[in-house]
Every structure is written in C-alpha cells, then in structure tokens.
C-alpha cells in the first residue's frame, strides 16, 4: 500500500480571457476567477481512485502560494484527498516562483511524509512550464513516468501508458516514483456539496519554504509579458492573377 | 368575508372633519393569507398590532426602517467562505453536465443529470448537516438557487417542489421525531418529496379543498381519500406533504367542523397512485401529475403542525419559499441579459454595432435595472429571514410578483434584441420564455398576491386608525398620540407633508431619491386612509382600486430596497457603486412617477369612470360568451 502526494496549483480559470497588466510585468490576476489547474484535477482524481481501489492508504495534497492556495487545497480535499499541506509563499515571492523551487519543495515534503508516489499535472495552464514533475524526480533521484494516460499498479511496480508522438509507450517504473498526468488519464469527478462541507473538517497543515529548507530566491527575471500579436486583417484581391502575383511576392509559390 | 363597521365620526379640527370608518377584518381564505392573531376577537380594547415590516407600516404612511436599512449582511466569514466553495462546483455542474434543451425535449430531467443533482447535494440544501443535508441558511440557499435559475428553470422546479415546498413543512413544523425520520430520507437517501395542496375545484381558494381524512375507529390512523392535481414531482415523490379536511371539534361550542390538517404521507402507505405526466407549456422536464389517495392509512404521528392547523402550515410553507423564486429569477435575468448583450455588442447593422442605438440601449438599461431591483429584494428578504424576522410575508409576496414579471419582461426584451436569432430554439431563450410563464401563476397567482398585499396592508392600517379612534374616548390620557395626529393632518392639509425622513439612512448622494421615497410614503398612507374612508366595507370588493394600491406598494418597497443596497455599495466604495447609483436613480424616478399616477387614479373621476367602463365591457363580453363586436365587414 502506498502513500500518494499530489501537487495542486491555483491558476486563472481556463474560461477567463487573460489580460496583460499595463506595465507588462505579468497578467491581471486580481478579481479574476481562479480554479484548480485542470491537469492537477486529473492527478487528484487518479490518486483518489488509487485509494478507492485500496492501492493507496492516504492521499496528501500540497499547494504552494499565498493564502488563496487553500481554496484549491479545499477542492482537492472535497474530491477525496485526506489531508492538505499549504506551503505559504507570500504574493510577492510567488511571482518569481519557478518549477525548480516547487520541485525542491515537493521533494522535501515527499521525503518528510514518506510518500511512495508523487502525482502531478503534466503542466499548469498558466505558465505551461511542463518541468515540475521531471525536476522533482531528478531532485529525489526517483524514476519518472510522465504524460501518463493509464496507470496500473502491479506489486511494487507501476505499469504506465504514455502518449507519445504517433502512438503509445508502455513503461514500468519501480516505486517510489513520480508521475505526471496527461489529459486522457481519467475524467476528474465533481466536488459534491456535501463533500465540500466535509472537507472543511479535514486537516490542513501550513509550512513555509524556510521550514523545508528550500531557498526560493529568484533564478530568473521576467523582463516583459506581451499580448500575442494581433492578427492582420486580410485583403480581397480582384482576380486569380493578382492572387498568384501577391503570393509570389511573399515567396509562397 | 370581511365585516367592516362604521365605528365613529371624529372631528379632528373644526375645519377638517375626518370621518374614520374602521376596518374590522376577518380574513377570508385567500390562498396566501396568513391567519394572524391580530384578527381574532377584535376587541375594541386590544392594542393595534405591531409589525417590523416596512411594507405593512408603509400603509400607515410610516417608515419602519429596521428591516430595510442597513442592507442586511447576515453571513459571517465562515459562511461566506463555505458559500464561495459551493458556487463553483454548482455552476460547473449546470454548465457542463446538465443540458436544459435536452431536458426540455425529453420532458424529463436526463437520468445522469438527475443522479448528478442528488450526488451534488442539490436536493438537501437546507436540511441540517447531521440529518444528511448541507444546513444552508436562506441567504446561502438563495445564492445557489440563483445559479439554478440562470441555467434550467425546469430543474429548478424539480428541486424547488422537493425542498422549497415538498418537505419544507417538516423543516418548519416537524416534531424532532418527524425530522429525524424523514429529513435523512429526502436528502441522503434520495427520496423525492412533493407538496400536495391544489385540487380540481380548489386553486387560489385553498381553504376549499375536498380531500378528507377521518380518524380510524381505533384512533391510530387517519384514513385519507381525495385527489390532487398539478402536483410537481407527483409521479416521483415518495414523501408528500398532503392537505386534507379533518373533522375538528370546537372546544367551546362542541360543534364539529371540517378544518384543514397537514399530513406527511409516504407512497409506501398504500393507496397512493398518480396520473401520467402532464403536457405543459414550459418547465417541461419537471414532473407534474395528478395524485390520488384511496383509503390511505396515515399513522396519527404523521400529522404535521397539529390537527386543524393545515391552512396555517400551507401558507407558512409558501410564504417561506417565495424569496427563492426572486433569487432564481435574478439568475435567469442575469443569464438572458448576458446572451442579449453578447449579441448586441457584436451585431452590425446600418454600419454600427446595435448597442450604439438608443432603442437597444433603453432595453439593456431596463433589463439591467430590473435585475438589480429583483436581486436586491431577494437578498434583503433572505437576510431578514436569516436574522429571525417573522414579519416578511408582504415583502415575500411582492418579491414573487415582481420577480416573475421582471423575468418575463427581461427575457422578452432579450429575444427582441436578438430578433430572429432570439426566436430560434438553439439560442435557448424561447425555452426560458416558456418556462417563465408559470411563475406568474403558481404558488399564489400574481393577481391574488396583489390583493393579499393590498388587503393585509389596509387591514393593518385600519387597526391603527381604530386605535386612534379609541384614544378619542379618553383624550386626556392619550394627548400625545392625538396631538401628533392632529399635527400630521394639519401639515398634510396645507400640502407641506414631505413624509417621514429617510435621508438619515441613505448615502448623501442619494438624498434626492430618499426624499422622493419619503414623499411617496406619506402620499401612500394618506391614499390608504382616504380609500378606507371612502369605500368603507366595500374596499375588499374594489379590485380595480386594490390593484393600483398593490402596484404602488410594490413600486414603493422596491425604491427603498434599492436605496438601501446602493447606499451599502456607495459606503463600501464598491467598484460598481456608480453604476448602481445610475440604476437606483432611474428606478426611483420612474417608480415615484408611477406611484403618483396610480394614487391619483384612486380619486380621479376619469380613472374611476374607466374602472366602471372596464367592468361594463367585461360584463358585456362575458354575457355574450365571446367578443361582442362584429368584424367590420359585418360577417
């Protein structure tokens, strides 16, 4: 039986239209709807399923960020996680927090909590880094099974199906291991209202990166965040000949 | 019927003889009337009833501010937190799982959706947590119902028939044993509930039901026989709140009379059957059937709220649930307006986006304002109820009337803005329009509720006039009261009455609106008094007059409600405060103009003449059995 750690990140909701701050230092987050990163929902679902199948004993959810991160942890608890750890990072520091920091934090917690499986979303939909799972495995020196679309536990091994270009790859990893969840791994459940009420009573522990001995000083500097270029309007050409000559002009034929 | 006696003539001042005819009212069983203790006995010495209700006191030309200012804020931090956590998954469920058009087409809620709603906990929002529900208060309930109203009114009825009326009686009047037995069944154990009152010959006049339950010879059961129609969830319900006549012996006279009693009836008692689902104009996915009771054996411990108290139980359940409709309609208006605005800001005609045209702007402004007013009422009432108010029945009735009419208007305008696109099924507005139609009819028709508001208010004002009249029998002991009244009338007689001051309660920027509301309160109180003097006992039959009084009371209450909410937003420097101020000013300006017009109609010979004309026209048509006029071609 295994203990599972899942990472959950609070991100701007997928349905929100993103706006860049006027000073180009980032995107507007204030007063904007946030929710759990969709890939992390899949990770939580997989962990909870493992517990339901009696493959896991306990599911621990962890999130890094300012106090609002607790909302996301409550959602994970409502979905079925047993307890939560909030790694408190003040809003100012959070802006420069990178996968390198998160992976060190997760690795330390994984060791402290004696977990056997770490499941993370393959990437967050805000920064699209797709690095945390890989780095966490690196820091821990555990095997990794990324972009998992199917996970089966056999004895002390996990049989993982990965979606790769042009097909599926089947791999085996020994526990302990780090997994990252891909889109088709499962369909995450809805947090039901009674479970949300129950989640309020589940334990939520707070720690700081300092408590964990992780240095979160920034390694990179954001120079500017820009909107994607606006698509140029097309123009109507009078006939085929003009079209061909225009295309030639631009080197298309 | 109402009996009104001429009690006295009072000379207030030599120059101003005011004849007070006092109303002595024994309320008839209009389906919305709360039988209130104040009517019983009607002894002259009994002090006039007190009420915290703004609307009630408005009928006396007075401002009772405790339930309107400041705007209620009843949720503590933890309750807000909980509610915020519930909003997202509920919204997500309705956006991603439930399919309103499919439900409408199938004329039932899709299996997966229905199962999901049970799983979600949506059927037991107000059942205490230890009995299997979520234990939400009225304000939290309102917020979630708003989401339902924004997405699927048919599902809203399935949910509402279950918890807003179906088992609400058990929550409100159930014994601890009844609660422990039944509340887990209607929440965690997923058994549907229904509210069974209406019968073929008994709609608005709920006191006239014919279903009857008599005690079995051994005294352990009531034997119920009868049938009900248009019962929401009638085909699904396992647990029903059923109203039936039972013989009750009057303690004093020894006379046995039939009185209405409420019962908790389980389908499993046997003898309970139902008809096929009715074909309806809207809310098609909700299940509506006839329900029949044939020698149903109900254990005597299943009497709900006491033998003979059924009418009170029924009215309290309905009154208690009405704010929920205002909340649902607020959600509906939000979502239909979003659709219309999305269209208006993208649709290009005559070289401009149509939202740049005044004709569209007026529509959008009115839609937005009506939603603001309705939503403000919904949460004001839920807030009052949550802080323990008992005096909210008129406000609740107004909320139902106002919300159902605004939602109809707003959806109609949304369709109009979208033109042909609005008429198409897939746009999703025509279904909303069909679904909305019933809201002006059920749970007390708007017409009956208007009469209820007007008559209850008038009765209250009448009782106070009577107190004044009594004071004249002992002028020295009641000098203060009399001098106050004399002063009030003297000021009014020279047209200086600006009404009871409300500017102290509102933000300084809304001073003008508050002043006009004050003036309306004074005018309204005077109009009620004049109507009492003029019509005497016949006021109950003057429905043309009562209708205008009701409309004025709705306009006046809504003015004060938005003044209160907008004041809160301005005080909190909310980011939308200025927008809210625009809507509040618009609403107050237009509502006070309507009040003036409606009150003038009560004394205008032209308008009164029109009432007579309308009555005559209607009589002619009814006598003829169809329209009287012929086609202009003569055939």
Interface residues (C-beta under 8 A of the other chain):
Chain A: X35 X71 X74 X75 X78 X190 X191 X192 X193 X194 X196 X197 X200
Chain B: X82 X84 X85 X86 X88 X89 X90 X92 X93 X97 X116 X119 X120 X121 X122 X125 X129 X133 X134 X135
